[in-house]
Every structure is written in structure tokens, then in C-alpha cells.
Amino acid sequence: MKRSLLPLNALRAFDAAARHMSFKLAADDLSVTPAAISQQIRSLEDFLGVELFRRTNRSLVLTEAAQLSLAPLKEGFERMEEAVDILTESKTSNVLKVSVSPSFASKWLVPRLASYYERRPDAIVKISATMQITDFKAEDVDIAIRYGLGNYNGLYEEEILRETVFPVCSPSLFEGKSVATTPSDILSHTLIHDDSTAEDDSVPTWTMWMKAAGIEMLDGMPALHFNNHALAIEAAVAGRGVVLARSAIAEEDLRAGRLIKPFGEAVPINFAHYIVCPEDKLKNERVQDFIDWLRSETGNKAPTEEE
């Protein structure tokens, strides 16, 4: 049978009627009338010379031939949908959709995007800054950068950046004073708390840091609390106090001199930033190129098969 002769509308009506075993529900599915579904089924039966349904007073029953045709028909429609997706994708092949946490987006990713555009001047990057875990089956996202312990089941994952934690503050807090202060001098400043790390036991709190530094935490110390690490960093940049900063988030502000590290050793933490995406996304050239760029920015190499 020539492809040009395939009665696609009638086949679609048959597929819907067979799935629902109801002309009315099939009509609702395809946004037509039940009479239109009945007419399409009748025309398909006439075209094929084969009975598809046995009509009873209260129900429809598929004939044996119709039952055998359902699986390949379903597969055929799915393949056509894939073909349409590929054709649609070709119109937006330079668009990359990235899901990333707000703090990492504003403090690490966005300041570096200029170098990515030098690499791919035709790229269109759409960033979704969210703390929600990406559902790749339901959301239109190519790749996610997530902060956690890894083990993202069913997805490709690659660690790209591990962090340390240390106190930082604005240079303005030490105007006219020696920067080489002792850890106990922190008691005279407001402590900025990042509550977003509460679920990460490896990230030290101010209480933990002071205990390690041999300092007794005083009751009633002035404090600021934020549920976003980038906001906590911005408060420190504004001179509002001292914050325990994650290295990746504070890096640009330290380099620019907006923040300084007045005291305290860096403490490694277990959480890291991971590239996360479905395995089939790795076949996409723009996704693979973005991953290669992330590796170059973090000084990582592509993992070997053994890894």
C-alpha cells in the first residue's frame, strides 16, 4: 500500500476507539463528535475490507484482526511523533535548557557564561533557577546542575565541583584594623546563617565552627538568617556581618575583592555539584558541548569507562 493512500485520520480514530473501547470517549480524546468517529471507523473498514468492531447493544468488541493490529499501530504513531519531535528540535537546535540552583546560577554559572558564548556564539541558553529536583520526563530541560551527594538513579551523573567552607566578610568590617585577626574576634560581629544547608550534615554551622576553633558561642549574639546561600553572601558583601561561605559560591566575590577571608581554615564538605541528565541527552551535541565547557571551567576531565 502506498504511503500516500494511508487513511491516517481513520487510523487515529480506530486507535482512540480501541484504547477507550468507546466511540464517545474516543471522540472526546480527539475533540470530534461520536458520529465522526463512527464514520471514520466505517470508512476504514470499507477501505480495508475488514471488520474492526463487533457492535453489541451496550459495548464494542474488537475483532481478532483488529486486536492483532493494535501493537504495531501504536508503535507506528509513536514513531511518527518521534519524527515530528526531531523535526521540531531541528528548528531550535541551538537552544540549551539548564536547570540549576539559584545560588549556583547567580554566583558561579552566570559570571562564566561569557566564555561559553565565546565557544558557542550562536547558543541560546535558557536557565531555570530552582531548588526543585528536575523531572526530565515531565519538564522541558536538557541538563541540570545539582548540589548533593550524587546517586541520581536512572540518570547520567558526573561530579564537577567539590566545595570547602570558610568564614568571609566585607573588607569594610576591618577598615582601620588589622585583617590578621584571631577567630575570637568574630564575637564582635553579626553572624550570617545560611539555613539552606540544614539538610547537609557535612556543612559546619557557626556553632560547629566555633567549637572547632576553641571559641565559646555567646548567647544573644546578633544574627541574620537566609534560606538562600547567594543572599547570605550578598549580605556579607554589604557589610552586614560574617558568613560561612561555600567556596564555589564565594569565589567571584573573593576574586573581585568584595569579600575577604579574615581567619579560619577551609573545611571540606561531602556535598558536591553534579551534572545530571538522562543518558540519551548525551547524544545531543549541544548538551555534550556544554558538559565539556563545564569540565574546562572546573578543571575536570571526561570520566573514563572504568569510572
ABEGO torsion letter per residue (X at the ends): XBAAABBAAAAAAAAAAAAAGBAAAAAAAAGBBAAAAAAAAAAAAAAAGBBABBBBAABBBBBAAAAAAAAAAAAAAAAAAAAAAAAAAAAAAABBBBBBBAAAAAAAAAAAAAAAAAABAABBBBBBBBABBBBAAABBBABBBBBEAEGBBGBBBBBABBBBBBBBBBAAAABGBBABBBAAAAAABBBBBBAAAAABAABBBAAAAAAAAGBBBBBGBBBBBBABAAAAAAAAAAGAEBBBBBAAAAAAAAAAGABBBABEBBBBBABBBBBBBBAAAAABAAAAAAAAAAAAAAGBBBBBAAX
